[in-house]
Amino acid sequence: MAGPMTSKARSRFWQAVEDVSHGRHREAYTLFCVGVVLTILGLSGLVATQVMLSAILAALTFLVFHTTVQCAGRPPLEQVLENRDGFTAFSQLLRGVRDLRIYGPTAVNALTNAADIRRHVLQAGGQVRVLTLADDPQAVAAAGFQLDDNLDLEQTLRNSLLTAAKLSAEPGFSHRQLPVNPGFSLVIVNADEPGGYLIFESHGFRDDSIADRMHIKVTKASSPRWFTYWITRFEAMWEAAKPPAKPGLSQTGSDDACLTLLAR
């Protein structure tokens, strides 16, 4: 019984840390701390009853006022759903990262920061796994039909594959390719740590700009259920994907080599 309770308390603690660091519910946590202090002082007889009642009345008044202001503001859903502009540059996410998992059709937003990935994650002993779309004409055409046309998908993918091939020389880096685009991108940071989080990006359909796509940040502390769900989905994608073909080795070339060996 102590195990689940301890785990739940730890999860609540990290959720509180995440909320305060991002400016969420600070007034509630402040009032909670004030209430705990006043309770201790009251039980110890160090605070007069009149002071205790005044503090409680002030707290209740503030909560009513804050609730009214919050209801008049933007809907809570708008605090959850963001676009790409709502997040910091990808390179700024890399400090302190030891486990990085990425899926994107081209993963260009991540792989353009190859130098930072190498310096902050790989050379620090971290692990990086990148999934991209397979460089198959049919797969690229199907993805291109859905995505915005502000970039050359085929050329961008080709450039990303070259970058991934260079990073593959670094210990801790691995890359695989999916035969289909699942319709979303995913960045997972430090999945096994209490402060882990992921960013889910919906691809929509023919957006005017890549920055318009809907993003949702899910932290391990705030939603263990959905955090685990998307971790599992990434692992399923990883298992279904295949390593890129060796440069310069086509299927025909491989078959010819086998025939030559058999002839010997």
ABEGO torsion letter per residue (X at the ends): XAAAAAAAAAAAAAAAAAAAAAGBGAAAAAAAAAAAAAAAAAAAGABBAAAAAAAAAAAAAAAAAAAAAAAABBBAAAAABBBAAABBBAAAAABGBABBBBBBAAGAAAAAAAAAAAAAAAAAGBBBBBBBBBBBAAAAAAAAAABBAABBAAAAAAAAAAAAAAAAABBGBBBBBBABBAGBBBBBBGAABAABBBBBBBAEBGBABAAABBBBBBBAAABAAAAAAAAAAAAAAAAABBBBBBBGBBAAAAAAAAAAAAAX
